[in-house]
């Protein structure tokens, strides 16, 4: 018969068990603690970089809203059959499925690879609730299964605008989108830029006159779209793979990719190609109309470039890409175009649209690496309230709240070390003003860490007002 241990025996057993448990925890931590590692293709900004990015977002958002665009947000996922319906290669789509999904089950959802296909679904689904033309902007992350490289991520922010009409969408909307693109590029102040435009009707007309079938025309557009990556010789090789294409057609298509001119010079270049089908003429006329409706500052940056093709199937008219002149190898920052049939997958209604997308994460990577934006402040805090002694903290918290109510972002230091340590903290975070309060007299002094000036302040609201005025001009 086993005897129950006495109190001393139970304590000894408990101690032994605890010792083993501690040893087990130590071993587990030693062998299984995860080591932090950067995941390729998933950018991650430091606080000062995120603050700079938010300034850029605010600039872009302000221009979007000034033209009457309203914000929306859609789910991160869509049905895979929806995402794969518009010419997107399956390997680019990240499928979403529970880790312990039933054996043999296939994923039904995928992370969206852009914001245009979700927009088409959104507009079709909410058409009876929206006011047309529907003008929206959207800032969200998207995911693509690309091979990570400079300027190309697997997860990144896009910042889109689109105008969607019901039954019709005049070219004035295309011109408005081009105008917004130009004004955004001007407002960012990242240097001179080029705004390349083309028209899918123009390309389709040329390729059709060369005897290409509809399927061959689509393949030719995909081939030409690769020209910046593989060059003209590479495009020739790609075109030669198209069934039924003649050598004369290949030579003419490659020759056409050399055309880059002002809109008023386009007709002359097209005549040299000996192209005059109604579709070619329609595409040229649409570009001329758009050109006439954009601001002069934007017009001066417009270049008609027949090498611009845009590989996705859904573009039907205007196509747009922009680049910074100082960084030609970086590629397009803003791109998009006109689509007349995108929503046909979801509704019988005709919902034509035009829009562009800013590759925000790509843009910010370039801005950070080339010093195009100021990256200095690690915090949005304007004022640090120092703490001499802990018994003053309640009063100092009230003081800080007064400043916040005046529109001044304020921190109270989290403990009460020597003042030098607190000032070092403010300097490290880029906090400009430091407040010192005498616990007995409640006398307030404020030091400007930029000018090194220190003043006595009788009224915090009055001082806050002068700071706000200085901040805005």
N, C-alpha and C positions, 0 to 999 in steps of 0.2 A: 504494500500500500504506500503510495507517494504521499509525503507530508508537504503541506503548504509552507513555503518559507516564511520566516518571521519578518518583522519590520526591517532588521538589518540586512537580511538576505534579499528582500525585495528592493531595498535601496541600492545594494551592490549590483543586482541584476539590471536595474534601471540605468545605473551609471555605465555599465558595460555596453548596454544597448545604445545609449546616447553616444558613447565613444565610437562605436562601429558606424553609427549613422553619420557622425561628423566626418569620419574617414571616407565613407561612401560619397558624401557630398563633395569632399575635396577631390576625390578621384574623378567624379562625374564632371566637375568644373574644369579639371585639368585636361581631360581627354575630349570633352564635348563642347567646350565654350566656343561659340561661333566667332570667327575672325572677320572683322569688317573688311569688305572688298567691294570695289566699285564694279557695278554691272555695266558691261559694254553696251552702249546705245541708249542709256537712260540718264540724261543730264541731271545734275543736281547742283543748284547754285548756293553760294554762301549768302548770308544775310545782306551784305552790301550789294551783291549782284542782284538779288531779288528786289531790293529797293529800287535799283536802277531799272530793272525790267518793269516794275510797276509804274515808273514814270513814263516809260515808252508806251505801256498799255493805256495809260491815262490820255496821252497825246492822241493815239489812234482812236480811242473810244470817243474823245471829244469831237473829232472830225466826223466819225460815223454818225454820231447823234446830231451834229449840226446839219446833216442832210436828211434827217428824219428817220434813221434806222433805229429799230427797237431790239432789245436783247431777248434771246431765247436760249434754252438749254435742252438738249436731248439726252437720252440714256447713253452710257458708255458702250452699250452692246446693241446689236441689231441681229435679226435672224441671218444666219450665214447665207441662205438663199437670196436674201435681199442684197447683202454686200457683194455677192459674187455675180450679180445679174448685169453689171455694167462694165464688163471688160476687164475686171480685176483678176490678176493671177491668184489662184487659191493659196499658193505658198506665202503670199503677203499678208494673209488674214490670220490673226491669232484667234484660235478657237477657245471658248470658255466652257469649262466643265468642272463639276465637283471632283475633288481629288479621289474620293471613293465612290465614283459613279458606278452604276451597275455594269458588270462585265459585258463587253460587246456593244454597249450603247454608244451612239455617235453624238457629238456635240451639236446642238441646234443654234447656239448663240456664238457670235464672234465680236471682238472689239472693233469699233468702227475705225477704218483706215483714213477716212476724211470726214468732212462735215456736210458734203453736198448730197450724198446718197441719203443720209438720215434726214436732211432737210426735205428732200422729195417725199419721203414717207410721211414726215411731220405735216407738210402742207396738204397732202392728199387726205390725211386722217382728220385734220382740223379745218378743212376748207370752209365748212359752213359757219365757223366761228371767227374766221380771219377777215380783215378788210383788205381788198385788193386794189392796186398792186400791193403785195405784202413785202415790206422792207425790213429785213432782220440783220442783226449782227450776232455773232456767236464766237465766244472764246472758250475752247475746250481742248483737252488732250486727245490725241489720236494715236493709234498704234499700227505699226507696219513691220512685217517680217523681213525688212531689208538687211543687208550686211552692213553693220555699223562702219562708218568712215567719217572723215571730216565733213561737217555740214549735213550729215544724214544720220538720223536717230531712229530707234525703234519706238520710242515714246517721246512725243513732243507736242507743244501747243500750236494750234492753228487759230487764226483770228480772221473770220470770214465776214463778208457782207454779200447779200443776194437780194435781188428784186424779182419777185415772182408775180406774173400776171395771170388773169383768167381769160382764156381764149386768145388774147393778143397781148403783145408787149412791144411798144414802139421803140425805135432805135434811140430815142431820147434817154431811155433807161440804160442802154449800153454806154452812151456817152457819159451819163452820170457816174456810172461805176468807174470808167476810165478816169474821170475827173477826180474822184475820191482817191484813187490809187496815186495819181500824181501829187495831190495835195498832201497825202500822208508822207510820201517820200520827201517832199519839200520840208514838211514840218519836223521830221525826224532829224534833219540836219546832218546826215551821215555822208554828205558830199554829193557831187554830180551823179545823176542816174540816167539810164536809158529805159525807155518804155517801148517795148517791141509789141506790135500788134499784127494780126493776120486774120483771115476769114476762112473758115472751113469750106464755105461755098466756093471760094476762089480755088482752093486746093482740089476740091472734088470736081470742079469744072475742068481744070487742067488735066487731071488724071483720067477723067472720063473721055475727054477729047483724044487722049493718047490710046484709047481702046481698052482701058482697064475695067474689069467687072466691079460690082460693088464690093465683093469680098477682097478683090485685089487692091482696090482703092484703100480699104481699111488697113491692109497689110503694108501698103506703101506709106501711109501716114505714120504707122508705128515705126517703120524703118527710118523715115526722115526725122522723127522725134528723137532719135538717138545720135544725131549728127554732132552735137557738142561732145559726146563721149567717144564716138568711134571715127569721126571725121568723114569726109566725102567718100574716101575709098571704102571705108567700112559700110557706108550706106549703099554703095554700089553692090557690095557682096550680099547685103541683106535683100536688096531689090531683086537680085538674080535668083533668089530662092522662091520668088513668087511665080506661081504656075501661069503660063501663057503670056508673060510680059516680054515685050520685044526689047532689043538692045537700044533702038531709037528712043523708046519710052524711058528707059533707064537713063540714057544720056540727057534727055530733056528734063527729067525730074531733078537730076543732080545739078544741071545748069540753073534751074529755077531756084535752087537753094542759095545761089549766090546773090539773088536780088534782095537788097536792103536799101531802102530809099525813103524819101519823103512821100507823103500821100499824093501830092500833086505831080510827082514824077512816075507814079506807078503805071499809068496807062502806056507810057512810052516803053517801059520794060516789058509789059505784057504783049505789046505789039511785036516786039522782037522775038518772042516765043511763038508768034503766029497763033495766038489763042483768042477766040472771040465768041465762045458759046454763051448763051443767055446766063448760065450759072456763073461763069467767070465775070461777066459784066455786072451781075447782081452783087457779087461779092465785092467788087471794086467800088460800086456805088455806095454800098453800106459803109465801107471804110471812109469814104469821102464825107458822108453825112455825119458820122461820129466825129471825125476830125474837125468839122465846122462847129461843133457844139461844145467842145471842151475849152477851158480857159486858155488864154494865150501862153501862159507860163508852162502849162502842161503840153500844149500843142508843139512847143519848141523841142520837147523831148521825145515826141512820137516818131517811131521808125517802123515802116511796113517791112517785115522780114518774112520772106516766103520759106525760110528754113524752119520757122516756128510752126509746129504741127500739133503739139499736145496729144499724147498717146491714148487718153481715155476715150471710150466710144461715144460718150453722151454729148460732146460738143457739136454744135450744128452751125454756128455763125462766127461771131467775133471770138478770137482767142488772144490772150494777153500774157506777157511775162515782163518782169522788170529785173534790172541788175544794177549794182553800183559800179560806175565806170572805173573806179580805182581797183576793183577786185573782180576782173572779168572771169577769172577761173572759178570763182565761188559759185556761179550759177544764179538761177532765179530766186528772188526773195518773195515776190508777189506774183501770183499766176491765177488764171481762170478763164472764163469765157461765157459764151451763150449756149444754152441748151433748151431745145424746144420740146423734147419728148421724155425728159428724165422721169417725170411722175407717171408716165403711162404704165409702168409696172404695177401701180397701186390704185389707179382710178381711170375712169373713162373720160374725165374732164381733161381738157387741154390746158396745161399749166406751164407755159413757157417761162424761162427765167434767165437771168444773167448775174454773174457774181465772180468774186475773186477771193483768194485765200492768201493770207500772209503767213509764211512759215516763221512764226515768232521765235521759236527756240533756235532755229538756224540763224535768224537775224541777230539774236542776242549773243550767240557764240562768236559770231564775227565781230560784233560791237565790243565784246570783252577782250578778245584777242588782239584787236587792232586799236584799242583805246578810243573808240568812237563815242562812248558814254562815260560820264564821270562816275567812278566807283570809289567812294571814300567812306561815307557814313555807314557804320555797322548797325545803326539804330535810328528810329524815327523820333526818338526822344529829344525834346528841345531843352528841358531843364532837369537837373539833378538836385534834389533837396538833400543836403547832407544831414547827418545825425551825430550830434555831440554825445548825447547820452540817451539811453533807452526810455527813460521816463518822459522824454519830450515827444516820443513817436506819435502819440495820439494827436497832439496839436499839429505836428508836421504833416500828418496824413490829411488833416483838415485843410491845411495851407495848400498842399498839393492839389486837392480837389478843387479849390478855388481857381487855381491856374488852369486845370483841365476844363472847367466850366467856361473859361475865357478862351478856349481853343488852343491851349498850349499843352502839348504832350509832356507829361511830367512823371519822373520816377522819384521815389523816396529810397535812399540807400537801404539795403536789406539788413544791415547790422551797423555797429557804431565803432569802427576802428579809428585810427588816426586819420585826420582830414586829408593828409597826403595820399593815403590809399584810396580815398573816395574820389579825389581829384584825378588820380591816375585812371580810375575806372571810367570817369567821364571822358577823359581824353582818348582812351582806347576805343570807346564806342562812338566818338564823334559828337558828343553832347556839348553844345556850345556854352550854356549858362549853368553856373553852379550857385545854389542858394545856401547862405549861412544864416542861421537863426540863433540868437542868444536866448537860451532857455528861460532866463529870469526876466529880462526886459522885453522879450519878444521882438527885439530889434532885428530887422532883416537887411542883409547885404547880399548883393548879387555880383558875381564875377563873370566877365565875358572872357572865355578861354582863348578866343581868337585875338582880341585886341589887348588882353591882359588888364583891361580897365575894371575896377571894382567900385561900385556905388552903393549908397544907402537908399532904400526904397521905403516910402511911406505908404504907398497904395499899390498892392500887387495888381489889381484890375487895370489901373492906369498904365503900369509898366507893361502888362501883357498887351494892351492896345497898341503901344508904340512898337512892340515886337512884331505884332501882326501887320502893322502898316509897313514896317521895314521889310518884311518877308514878301509883300506883294508890290514892292516898288519904291 
